[in-house]
């Protein structure tokens, strides 16, 4: 019975780690930060054709900065409110 208990506790630990690792906020935040950096770099020095097409607005710069802000929001949110893994799975018997 001891080996079974040890195995179950190991699976619970692995499950909790996987839940924190694959938190959707980490994935969304990371992607927005990466794409935000790329778009911001592209928007720092736009060509005259790009500015004319966007009617004088530095659209890539503003969009990149907004993407960076959103990505950082998700990452900070994840850090401040981490995933709480329940101690027991619902529907499992206590024994």
SVG drawing of the C-alpha trace seen along z (x, -y; Angstrom):
<svg xmlns="http://www.w3.org/2000/svg" viewBox="-18 -62 32 64">
<polyline fill="none" stroke="black" stroke-width="0.4" points="0.0,0.0 3.0,-2.3 4.2,-2.0 0.8,-2.9 0.6,-5.9 4.0,-7.0 3.1,-6.6 -0.1,-8.6 1.6,-11.5 4.2,-11.6 1.5,-11.7 -0.3,-14.5 3.0,-16.5 3.5,-16.0 0.0,-17.0 0.4,-20.2 3.6,-21.0 2.0,-20.4 -1.0,-22.7 1.4,-25.5 3.6,-24.9 0.8,-24.9 -1.1,-27.8 -2.8,-29.5 -1.8,-33.0 1.9,-32.0 1.4,-31.0 -0.7,-34.0 1.5,-36.4 4.7,-35.0 3.4,-35.1 2.1,-38.7 5.5,-39.8 7.5,-38.1 5.2,-39.4 5.0,-42.8 8.8,-43.2 8.9,-42.2 6.2,-44.6 7.6,-47.4 11.0,-47.0 9.4,-47.1 7.5,-50.3 10.5,-52.3 11.6,-53.5 8.8,-53.0 9.3,-53.8 7.5,-56.7 5.3,-54.2 4.2,-52.6 3.4,-56.0 1.5,-57.1 -0.5,-53.9 -1.4,-54.4 -2.2,-58.1 0.8,-59.3 0.1,-57.1 3.0,-54.9 0.6,-52.0 3.2,-49.3 4.8,-51.1 1.5,-51.7 0.3,-48.1 3.6,-46.7 3.5,-48.7 -0.1,-47.6 0.8,-44.0 3.8,-44.3 1.5,-45.8 -1.1,-43.1 1.6,-40.3 3.1,-41.8 -0.3,-42.1 -0.9,-38.4 2.5,-37.5 2.1,-39.7 -1.4,-38.4 0.0,-34.8 2.7,-35.8 0.3,-37.6 -2.5,-34.9 -0.8,-31.5 -2.9,-28.4 -4.3,-26.8 -4.3,-23.0 -7.0,-21.3 -5.8,-18.8 -8.2,-16.2 -9.8,-15.5 -13.6,-15.8 -15.3,-12.4 -12.4,-10.5 -13.1,-8.5 -11.3,-9.4 -9.6,-6.4"/>
</svg>
